[in-house]
Amino acid sequence: MTPGVQEAVPPSELMHALRRHARSDWGDLDRDDLNANTRAVKDGGRLLSAYHTKTGVKFWIITEADRSTTTALLPDEY
């Protein structure tokens, strides 16, 4: 996780989001990003999820195409 997520996202909410991401519940994505994830699952591309904390903080979870790294970050940290 990035410093922004560490500061702004409660650990329990981050863990819940990670579980959702792991089971292909991509959260609050538009149709284009959802379709990109569908292709990425089949073809090995990067996976993106977007979630909001209970207080409205938006954060992303990105898994790299080679599945070696998953990072939680705030949009302004991208």
C-alpha positions as CSV (number, residue, x, y, z in Angstrom):
1,M,0.0,0.0,0.0
2,T,1.0,3.6,-0.6
3,P,1.4,6.1,2.2
4,G,-1.8,7.8,1.2
5,V,-3.8,4.5,1.6
6,Q,-2.1,3.8,4.9
7,E,-3.2,7.1,6.2
8,A,-6.7,7.3,4.7
9,V,-8.1,3.8,4.5
10,P,-8.9,1.9,7.7
11,P,-7.2,-1.6,7.7
12,S,-10.4,-3.5,7.9
13,E,-11.8,-1.7,4.9
14,L,-8.7,-2.3,2.9
15,M,-8.8,-6.0,3.7
16,H,-12.4,-6.2,2.7
17,A,-11.5,-4.5,-0.6
18,L,-8.6,-6.8,-1.2
19,R,-10.9,-9.8,-0.7
20,R,-13.4,-8.3,-3.2
21,H,-10.6,-7.7,-5.7
22,A,-9.3,-11.3,-5.4
23,R,-12.8,-12.6,-6.3
24,S,-13.2,-10.3,-9.3
25,D,-15.6,-7.9,-7.6
26,W,-14.0,-4.8,-9.2
27,G,-16.0,-2.2,-7.3
28,D,-17.0,1.1,-8.8
29,L,-15.7,0.9,-12.4
30,D,-17.2,2.1,-15.6
31,R,-18.1,-0.2,-18.4
32,D,-14.8,0.3,-20.3
33,D,-12.7,-0.6,-17.2
34,L,-14.9,-3.6,-16.4
35,N,-14.5,-4.9,-20.0
36,A,-10.7,-4.3,-19.7
37,N,-10.6,-6.4,-16.6
38,T,-12.6,-9.2,-18.3
39,R,-10.0,-9.3,-21.1
40,A,-7.2,-9.1,-18.5
41,V,-8.4,-12.1,-16.7
42,K,-8.4,-14.1,-19.9
43,D,-5.2,-12.6,-21.5
44,G,-3.1,-11.8,-18.4
45,G,-3.4,-8.0,-18.4
46,R,-3.4,-5.6,-15.5
47,L,-6.4,-5.6,-13.2
48,L,-7.9,-2.5,-11.7
49,S,-10.5,-2.1,-8.9
50,A,-12.0,1.0,-7.5
51,Y,-13.5,1.3,-4.0
52,H,-14.6,3.9,-1.5
53,T,-14.2,3.9,2.2
54,K,-17.2,4.5,4.5
55,T,-16.2,8.1,4.7
56,G,-16.0,8.5,0.9
57,V,-12.3,8.2,0.2
58,K,-11.7,6.7,-3.2
59,F,-8.9,4.2,-3.6
60,W,-7.7,1.8,-6.2
61,I,-6.2,-1.7,-6.1
62,I,-4.1,-2.6,-9.1
63,T,-2.6,-6.0,-9.8
64,E,0.2,-6.0,-12.4
65,A,-0.2,-8.1,-15.6
66,D,2.4,-10.6,-14.4
67,R,0.5,-11.0,-11.1
68,S,3.7,-10.3,-9.2
69,T,2.4,-7.2,-7.4
70,T,-0.8,-5.8,-6.1
71,T,-0.9,-2.2,-4.9
72,A,-3.5,-0.2,-3.1
73,L,-3.2,3.5,-3.9
74,L,-5.1,6.8,-3.9
75,P,-6.0,8.1,-7.4
76,D,-3.7,11.1,-6.9
77,E,-0.8,8.7,-6.2
78,Y,-0.9,7.1,-9.6
